[in-house]
């Protein structure tokens, strides 16, 4: 059974058809990449998975870990194990970065019937992950994304990912706005997180990120449909010839 | 199961809504000179104090109720209020013994009145004066404080034991002619806290007054007087709760602070009077006059308030900056939900040279509530190089609530620098979704964001109070998310 199974998914936003029949199966242990030009529906797909308001599913289904998640609230989807690394992480002034993460972790634990994490265990976990991602120590005491540089914000997303350790990580253009050093660190973070029990869905414009996070499958999304799927060589091909070349295959 | 959860939520709305069955001795309803004489007699007061009360009462009778605030309410029926309620003493052999029922009540409120609970050898960090209805029932750690010459006791005791100090300072910051409710309070106040910090003494612990209304139909009119003598320092806390009752209860207190040369007073309030029910029925009218005077040079008075309770909050903790180089501060969080109303802010009156004041106000409105900031910054002639910075932020959590800002700035000295910043905002859908995507439900997300919004002010509170205030904000926001 797949971890994530999307069947014939149709989505409208403000009455416009954005996704027009997506089919996608992701198994545990796999890394998938979705590539596509601007406006192809990449971000819409990530928001629909996460349950954002305003994205109306008119047809199809999303089964995650055996559950139909379309009926679940955004928080319950997160608690079931769907994590979205945002393209534009939101700033929340005055909210301590680490306190926030602890609240998030404990909300997820509570949903699973687990006790809140011990403060000392949490600190240990945080320290370990912070080191892995080369995050400055003071980031811990700063407000959530408030005044963070673009790179820090993206790193912080992966930091949250590694602490929350979900079943599925959806990375929405995590590479945008990153310099090559930061890109490597972020990719390392994702690779360190990834194991046979979880899956990664990378959404990106460029092949660059996929040199560091190597996908098992690459899908090309175009005008709300997956028009071609293949292995990692597809990304290279795409990089060479551009989206135009694939359009004719439709 | 669902019922259980709903029940739990409803009970959580106002956790302090219960009342204890404590037998009280009360005065008959209504207000006249007889009642005032009765209160004064009950308290065995000297003539000058009775005289002060009667003058205030006669002045009050001629006054009309003020109507300038941006508030809608029915003027209290002053003849329907009980002006004096004191818990009856039973089987008490010494004055220090407190009715076990009262101890139990304060214990349930989380206010420890038994000193022995503090571990031996450890300096306590807080001393408490507990005021129930009209009288102070217990002041803790008095002896520890007395060693340093600090006087911390109920107002009634101060009248008996330190009449000269009371006589000198009572009404010196808030005269009975000041306003309608200050006049009323001056006539009928029954108790409160008194605090004197002698020259050169830093008070070693937080001093705290805890107010509790228990008896139905009573008003609470307490009087607090804090005097910080030269080079002294004190941090003072005030907390309050009341039972859930259908009628509006009136709380009209007066707080006066005097800071002498180089003295500093920090006054923190966490106000959590019963706010009324979801339809706006009942709740406390919190009409309070709070004012401090930086009487001499280099003194400082700082007000920090977290106002989450009361049907109506109407108050302007203020500072008169008379001494040169004196400093006044006002940090405020006012949160209104359902049908609550608040018209609150401050007055900073600059008289001395090089005086500085800072005002930071955060208003949060939810439900159908009305949240107003009203503040006066006055730079008098001769207050050269006076400096004020004001920041007023409003956060709207629903589309049925209101937030208004009424800043008054009067500058009579050309060397003054006065700054005013104001913002109005909402919690964005993006912020909420971000929190939800991390597994945090909407209601919790709102409270996290609001707490973050208020963080600068919560940081001004003493540690224990900051934690309590944070929880209060959370509870007060319950049901504010659609």
Interface residues (C-beta under 8 A of the other chain):
Chain A: X50 X51 X52 X53 X73 X74 X75 X78 X79 X83 X84 X86 X89 X90 X92 X93 X94 X95 X100 X101 X103 X104 X105 X107 X108 X111 X143 X144 X160 X164
Chain B: X428 X429 X430 X431 X433 X434 X435 X436 X437 X438 X439 X440 X441 X442 X444 X448 X449 X451 X452 X453 X454 X455 X456
